[in-house]
Amino acid sequence: MITSLTVVLIVFFLFKEGIGVFNKKPIEDGYVVTINKNNPVKNISSESIKDIYDQKITYWNQLGGTPDSIILFRLEDISNYYTDEQIGENFEGLANCINRLVDSLPNIIAFFPEKYLAPDFNGHNLNISKITLSEFLIGKEWFPTAQPVAQLGVMPLILGTLWVSLGAILIALPLGLAAAIFMSEIAKDKVRNIMKPLIELLAGIPSVVYGFFGLVVIVPLIQKTFDLPVGETGLAGSIILAIMALPTIITISEDAMRNTPRAVKEASLALGASKWQTIYKVVIPYSVSGISAGAILGIGRAIGETMAVLMVTGNAAVIPHTILAPVRTIPATIAAELGEAPNGGLHYKALFALGCILFIITLFINLTVGFISNKKKHNNH
Amino acid sequence: MYKIESKNVDFFYGTFRALKNINIAIKANTVTALIGPSGCGKSTYLRLFNRMNDLIDETRITGNIFIDGKDIYAKGVNIDSLRKNVGMVFQKPNPFPKTIFENVAYGLRVNGVTDKKIIQERVETSIKLVALWDEVKDKLKKSAFELSGGQQQRLCIARALAIQPSVILMDEPTSALDPISTAKIEELIYELKTQYTIVIVTHNMQQAGRVSDTTAFFYMGELIEHDKTKIIFTNPKHERTQNYITGRFG
């Protein structure tokens, strides 16, 4: 009762904060972007505004305008055009100066605080629309602090998370299963009694220590092996996560396998089945729900893991094309950026929205695996 | 020649000597009942014939057991083919979590039979042998767990028969069943005798009397007496046997 209430409360606040991101404009509070009123370009997408200020777009005809080069204007550039006297000691002439400047330069784009927007402003004030859900989800760029317009595309982060987790589970599941089979079916009690506590000990190591291990051992190894400029890659994250997920997968699968009734194993052996045939035809089918539970918890740990991944994946928010590229995951993003994001601001809410996405992904995975193992059980009995 | 012969067999769990110098000879196409109080070693002895005790750590056997004249504990014996020849039925019905058909086909599949026709045919024959065919022919694709306990046990016997063993070991096969299912299985044992050599462990004196040709009485790891069932039940040589049969102890 109390746990479900807690879960509901957590989810409620997570989503309340997260949804707030869609009520905000991606421009910094109290700022405007303006252009000359005679400029044939009337609307510029927030992505293009960013590209203009990054000087990736330098001519208006790239946006369907005249073939003139774009003149960038930020507030600090004002002294290039006007003297201190004209601006005034307390910036009282500033609004007027900006107004005249925007009016006189047909190719200007100006980014400045709204309080310096003159009442009789003679330029075109660009309308920056609110972030939409689809922009947020399929946007390819994550620059939450970009000036003048923040870019909040979470696609690279979602893909990074899935990429690293998928890699981790692909490494951990076969290894974990093999270890579980060895411990439950092959190893003598003596060996098992030594191995089991050791493996359980692995689960108790703090994740930052795993991250440190990854940074010192795995990252240089990957860099050397694949001859890369940097070793901080998705693969390093996958390996570390696999190591971290292993104890969960091994312990739970092993318990499930040991729960296979002795009588059924003996029945299989008594029919002339070899040990291996018995393992994959009887023991594994019998313990499949335990194995999938182990896998779920393993994936759960992999997707939600923060610190170790933050330390070894390189954290570049770009869509990964190979496992040897740096990636950035959702939890790492939240952990790294929440401290710098102003409370209640756009960036802050975007991070909560990321948390919501993470929650939905894990919920979805749990439901899917639960559904599969239920179906499997139904077939068996 | 005897089908099964055991010569000077001793068996140890760690340092505990569970069986002491057991000598038995069993003829082909007979039913041999192993009786005795709990813990006397009769189940342990039964499990020596298909080397099921190999699964238990720190056990040791001395002496020899011959099946068809071959020492099954000799070096280089293939345990899987031994077990294919020596089928086993357990105390409680233990079907696999598979369909009725797949339960019976299991032994064939693990022994490398892939021809669908042969599998189909053998499964059908085996299920008919245990007189279960009419009850399950319409639900072969259903889970084996949908059957009653007695049906499950007969299915387990069919499963053992499918791989065509020559010896069948039964470890208290009716102890978990109701009287009607028990009667059916006893009848089955009687019929199977024509094709198979059967060794059965039982706690039920009447059952031993009804189904077996010879009876061996075990006590504290020793074989007290092995003779024709009639003689054991009417005129045993040893007083201990007499006391056990008449229910004065055990």
Interface residues (C-beta under 8 A of the other chain):
Chain A: K188 D189 P261 A263 V264 E266 A267 S268 L269 A270 L271 G272 A273 S274 Q277 K281 V282 P285 Y286 N379 N380 H381
Chain B: N50 M52 L55 D57 D80 S81 R83 K84 G87 M88 F90 Q91 K92 N94 P95 F96 P97 K98 Y106 G107 V110 N111 S143 F145 C156 R159 A160 I163
